[in-house]
Amino acid sequence: MSIHMMTGLKCVRCGSEHPLCPIYSCPACGGILDVVYDYERIESKWRRGEVEEDDLLPLPASERVTIGEGNTPLVKADRLARRLGLETLYLKCEFANPTGSFKDRPVSMGVSMGVRFGQKRIIVASSGNGAAATSAYSARAGLQAVVLVPESTPAEKVKQSLAYGAKVIRVGGPYSNSFALAKEVGEKYGMFNVTSTFINPYTMEGDKSVAFEMHRQLNGRVPGLVYVPIGAGPLLVGIHKGYEELKKLGRASAVPRMAGIQAEGCSPIARAFLENRSEVESDPNPSTIAGGISDGLHGYAQDGTYVLECIRRSGGYSDYVNDDAIREAQGWLARDEGLFVEPSSAVCIAELKRSLESGRVSASETVTAILTGHGLKDMQRVETGGEAPLIPKRAESLVDLLEQDSRE
């Protein structure tokens, strides 16, 4: 059975092939499943001038549950580039998606496939952004959503999910506990799991659209490096796969190197890269202000190993930054470019600064950084650098205050 341009699923570990259905891992070995397309058919169609990016997605736009996700701005960040010592920097503003994060892309695809397969209930484990996206897109599709989040999830993200009518439940312990519970309950009670790790093969396909958009926005030019904040890492793999497919079909001249950046307090993939290991080990005790990427991969370290392989295949690298550097970079984005992002989004800028200073990255490189979530998502961790003073309704009071600020 084929659906749209998809022909089946293939295990990235053992290579076994499987039909398109609600399946979450390889029945033969438990490996990650990847969606396979009819590339010959797509290439033939594109050669006739009928180029449609939808051909490389599980479903055409007309069959997807949508709230207008995608087509986010790509901002040329000249002021921030000068601060960092870089000639060319682009920022892909994924926080401009309908629910405020990049998760709208994979969740839209996951919920759409759930509808296609006749599923009635959706379940997800999320550190917050995926929870909001799943709640919104399930509401849009008229499906019940059960959302499991770690107990440390910011109140803003919990309230956003509740606003869409989802059943939101906080689970004790780190994100990995929520992941394990969603997997167990979903399988036992027949709920369609759209957790955007690699458990659902269809969700990651939505992440590829970031690559397709950037390719159009840059008029076919390929960045030398694409920086992506990573927890489990499907966004990085999705962007890389998107560029690989564009190159395979003759639309892109190259595939960018991928830089997967983590927070020091939760960095299993980065540590494996830096220690030159072939396999990722889980982190049992994640602790960082970058909650959106605080995924210790406990119980599914193979996801991290898959991401590690992708990073190395691209010629890129992985590293981590501490919370102080993340806070500083968050401030740079806001004050230099007017972009207010959550801490997870700022890790790339913090690490880019360090790599430019060390010489790992050349100042002449063209870099794109993915800004994954809006700052309003995680206000409790925002450091504004000051308070808003209160004055009476008198012009003299305002002038005095402004003059005092100028003297300081």
C-alpha positions in Angstrom: 0.0 0.0 0.0 1.3 3.5 -0.9 0.0 6.8 0.4 0.6 9.9 -1.7 4.3 9.5 -2.6 5.2 7.3 0.3 5.9 3.6 -0.5 6.7 2.2 3.0 8.9 2.3 6.1 12.5 1.1 6.4 14.4 0.3 9.5 17.6 2.4 9.8 19.3 -0.4 11.8 18.6 -3.7 10.0 17.2 -2.4 6.7 14.0 -4.4 6.9 11.0 -2.9 5.1 7.5 -2.5 6.4 4.1 -1.3 5.2 2.7 2.1 6.0 0.6 1.8 9.1 0.5 3.0 12.8 3.8 1.4 13.8 6.4 2.9 16.1 9.6 0.7 15.8 11.0 -2.1 13.6 9.2 -5.4 14.5 12.4 -7.2 13.6 14.9 -5.4 15.7 13.3 -2.5 17.5 15.1 0.1 15.4 14.0 3.5 14.2 11.8 3.5 11.1 12.3 5.9 8.3 9.7 6.9 5.6 10.6 5.9 2.1 9.3 7.7 -1.0 9.0 6.9 -4.7 11.9 9.1 -5.7 11.8 7.9 -9.4 8.2 9.0 -9.7 8.9 12.3 -8.0 12.0 12.9 -10.2 10.0 12.2 -13.3 7.2 14.6 -12.2 9.7 17.3 -11.3 11.5 17.0 -14.7 8.2 17.9 -16.3 8.2 21.1 -14.4 5.6 19.9 -11.8 7.8 20.7 -8.8 5.9 20.4 -5.5 7.6 20.1 -2.1 4.5 18.3 -0.9 5.7 15.3 -2.9 8.4 14.8 -0.2 5.9 14.9 2.6 3.5 12.1 3.8 0.4 13.9 2.7 -0.5 16.8 0.4 -1.6 20.1 2.0 -5.2 19.4 1.1 -5.2 16.3 3.3 -3.3 17.7 6.3 -4.7 19.1 9.6 -3.3 22.6 9.5 -3.4 25.9 11.3 -1.1 27.6 8.9 2.2 26.2 10.1 5.4 26.8 8.2 6.6 29.7 5.9 8.3 31.2 8.9 10.7 34.2 8.5 14.4 33.8 7.6 16.0 36.9 9.1 19.4 38.2 8.0 21.0 39.1 11.4 23.6 41.7 10.6 24.0 43.3 14.0 24.2 39.9 15.8 26.7 38.7 13.2 28.9 41.7 13.9 28.8 40.9 17.6 29.8 37.3 17.0 32.5 38.1 14.4 30.7 36.4 11.5 30.1 37.7 8.0 26.7 36.1 7.2 24.1 34.9 9.7 20.5 33.9 9.1 18.0 33.1 11.8 15.1 30.8 10.9 12.2 32.1 13.2 10.4 28.9 14.0 8.7 30.6 17.0 6.5 32.3 14.5 4.5 29.1 14.0 0.9 29.1 15.3 1.5 27.7 18.7 4.9 29.4 19.1 7.4 26.7 18.2 8.7 24.4 15.4 6.7 21.5 16.9 3.7 22.5 14.8 5.4 21.0 11.8 5.9 17.5 13.0 2.7 17.4 15.1 0.6 18.6 12.1 2.0 15.7 10.1 1.6 13.2 13.0 -2.0 14.2 13.7 -2.8 14.2 10.0 -1.5 10.6 9.7 -3.5 9.7 12.8 -6.7 10.9 11.0 -5.6 9.1 7.8 -5.3 5.8 9.8 -8.7 6.4 11.5 -7.3 7.0 15.0 -9.6 8.6 17.5 -7.2 9.4 20.4 -3.8 11.1 20.4 -1.1 10.8 23.1 2.1 12.7 23.4 5.0 13.1 25.8 6.5 16.6 25.7 8.7 19.0 27.6 6.1 21.7 26.7 6.2 22.8 23.1 5.1 19.5 21.7 2.3 19.5 24.3 0.9 22.8 23.1 1.2 21.8 19.4 -0.5 18.4 20.0 -3.3 20.0 22.0 -3.9 22.6 19.3 -3.8 20.2 16.3 -5.9 17.6 18.0 -8.5 20.2 18.8 -8.4 21.3 15.1 -8.9 17.7 14.0 -11.7 17.0 16.6 -9.6 14.4 18.4 -9.0 13.7 22.1 -5.5 14.5 23.2 -3.8 13.1 26.3 -0.7 15.1 27.1 2.1 14.0 29.5 4.6 16.6 30.6 7.4 16.5 33.2 6.7 18.1 36.6 9.2 20.9 35.8 7.4 22.1 32.7 6.9 25.9 32.7 3.4 27.0 33.7 3.0 29.0 30.5 3.3 25.8 28.4 0.9 23.8 30.6 -1.7 26.6 30.5 -1.4 26.9 26.8 -2.1 23.1 26.4 -5.0 23.3 28.8 -6.5 26.1 26.8 -7.0 23.8 23.8 -9.0 21.4 25.9 -6.4 18.6 26.1 -6.1 16.3 29.1 -2.8 17.5 30.5 -1.0 15.4 33.1 2.2 16.2 34.9 4.5 13.1 35.4 7.0 13.0 38.2 10.7 13.0 37.3 12.5 14.0 34.0 11.1 14.0 30.5 12.1 10.4 29.9 9.5 9.2 32.4 6.8 11.0 30.4 8.1 9.4 27.3 8.1 5.9 28.7 4.5 6.3 30.1 3.2 7.7 26.8 4.7 4.7 24.9 3.3 2.1 27.3 -0.2 3.6 27.6 -0.4 4.4 23.9 0.4 0.8 22.9 -1.8 -0.7 25.5 -4.9 1.4 24.8 -4.5 2.0 21.0 -3.7 5.7 21.2 -1.8 7.3 18.3 1.5 8.5 19.7 2.8 11.7 18.1 5.7 12.3 20.5 8.3 14.1 18.3 11.3 12.0 19.1 11.7 9.2 16.6 8.9 7.0 18.0 6.5 8.1 15.2 8.1 7.8 11.8 5.7 10.3 10.2 6.2 13.2 12.6 9.9 13.8 11.6 8.9 14.2 8.0 7.2 17.5 8.9 10.6 18.8 10.1 11.9 18.5 6.5 9.8 21.4 5.4 12.3 23.7 7.3 14.9 22.7 4.7 12.6 23.2 1.8 11.7 26.7 3.0 15.2 27.7 3.6 16.2 26.5 0.2 13.6 28.8 -1.4 14.3 31.7 0.9 18.0 31.6 0.1 17.2 31.3 -3.7 18.8 27.9 -3.9 22.0 28.8 -1.9 23.0 26.2 0.7 24.3 27.4 4.1 27.7 26.1 5.1 26.5 25.3 8.5 23.0 24.9 10.0 22.8 25.2 13.8 20.0 23.3 15.5 19.2 23.0 19.3 18.8 19.3 20.0 17.3 17.1 22.7 16.4 13.9 21.0 17.3 15.6 17.7 14.6 14.8 15.1 14.6 18.4 13.9 18.2 18.2 12.9 17.7 14.8 11.2 14.6 16.1 9.4 16.4 19.2 8.1 19.3 17.1 6.9 17.1 14.6 5.2 15.2 17.4 3.5 18.4 18.8 2.0 19.6 15.2 1.1 16.4 14.7 -0.9 16.7 18.1 -2.6 20.2 17.1 -3.7 19.1 13.7 -4.8 16.5 15.2 -7.0 18.9 17.8 -8.4 17.4 20.8 -6.7 20.2 21.6 -4.2 23.9 21.7 -5.0 25.0 20.4 -1.6 24.0 19.4 1.8 24.9 21.7 4.7 27.0 20.6 7.7 24.8 20.1 10.7 25.7 21.5 14.2 23.7 19.9 17.0 23.9 22.0 20.1 22.9 21.0 23.6 23.0 22.4 27.1 25.8 21.3 29.4 23.3 20.0 32.0 21.8 17.6 29.4 24.2 16.7 26.6 24.4 13.0 25.9 24.8 13.5 22.1 27.4 16.2 22.4 29.5 14.3 24.9 29.4 11.2 22.7 30.6 13.3 19.7 33.4 15.0 21.7 34.6 11.7 23.2 34.6 10.1 19.7 32.1 7.4 20.8 30.0 5.6 18.2 27.0 5.2 20.6 25.2 7.7 22.8 24.6 7.0 26.5 21.6 8.4 28.3 21.9 11.1 30.9 19.9 10.1 34.0 20.0 13.5 35.7 19.4 16.4 33.3 19.5 19.9 34.8 19.4 23.1 32.7 17.4 26.2 32.1 17.0 25.0 28.5 14.0 22.9 29.3 12.9 22.4 25.7 16.0 20.3 25.0 16.4 18.7 28.4 16.0 15.1 27.2 18.3 12.6 28.8 17.2 9.9 26.3 16.8 7.4 29.1 15.4 4.2 27.6 15.8 5.4 24.0 19.5 6.3 23.6 19.4 4.8 20.1 17.7 8.1 19.1 20.8 9.9 20.1 23.0 7.5 18.3 21.0 8.0 15.1 21.4 11.8 15.4 25.1 11.4 16.1 25.5 9.4 12.9 23.6 12.1 10.9 25.9 14.9 12.3 29.0 13.0 11.4 27.7 12.1 7.9 27.1 15.7 7.3 30.6 16.7 8.3 29.3 18.8 11.2 29.7 18.6 14.9 28.0 18.6 18.3 28.9 20.5 21.4 27.3 22.0 24.5 27.1 25.4 26.4 26.4 26.3 30.0 23.4 28.1 31.3 25.2 31.4 31.8 26.2 31.4 28.1 22.6 30.6 27.1 21.2 33.5 29.1 23.7 35.9 27.5 22.9 34.7 24.0 19.2 35.0 24.7 19.8 38.7 25.6 21.8 39.3 22.4 19.0 37.9 20.2 16.5 40.2 21.9 18.6 43.4 22.0 20.4 43.1 18.7 17.7 41.6 16.5 14.4 42.1 18.4 13.9 38.3 18.6 12.6 37.1 22.0 13.3 33.3 22.2 13.2 30.7 25.0 16.5 29.5 26.4 16.6 26.4 24.2 16.7 28.5 21.1 19.7 30.5 22.3 22.1 27.6 22.7 23.1 27.8 19.0 24.1 31.4 19.2 26.1 30.8 22.5 28.0 28.0 20.9 28.5 29.7 17.6 30.2 32.6 19.4 32.6 30.2 21.1 33.4 28.3 17.9 34.2 31.6 16.0 36.6 32.6 18.8 38.3 29.2 18.8 38.6 29.0 15.0 36.4 25.9 14.7 34.1 28.0 12.5 35.5 30.6 10.0 34.2 34.1 10.0 33.6 33.8 6.2 31.1 30.9 6.8 27.4 31.3 5.9 25.5 30.1 8.9 21.8 29.6 9.6 20.6 29.0 13.1 17.2 27.6 13.9 15.3 29.5 16.6 12.8 26.9 17.9 10.6 28.5 20.5 9.2 31.8 21.6 10.4 33.5 24.8 6.8 33.8 26.1 6.8 30.1 26.4 9.2 30.1 29.4 9.0 33.5 31.2 10.1 32.1 34.6 13.7 31.7 33.3 13.9 35.2 31.6 16.5 37.6 32.9 15.5 41.1 31.7 18.4 42.9 33.3 16.3 45.4 35.1 12.9 46.5 36.5 10.3 48.9 35.1 10.3 52.0 37.5 7.0 53.6 38.5 6.7 57.4 38.2 3.8 59.9 38.7 2.1 61.5 35.7 4.5 64.4 35.5 6.8 65.2 32.6 9.5 66.4 34.9 9.6 63.0 36.6 10.1 61.2 33.2 12.8 63.7 32.1 14.6 63.3 35.4 14.6 59.6 35.0 15.8 59.6 31.4 18.6 62.1 32.3 19.7 59.8 35.2 19.8 56.8 32.8 22.0 58.8 30.3 24.4 59.7 33.1 24.8 56.1 34.1 
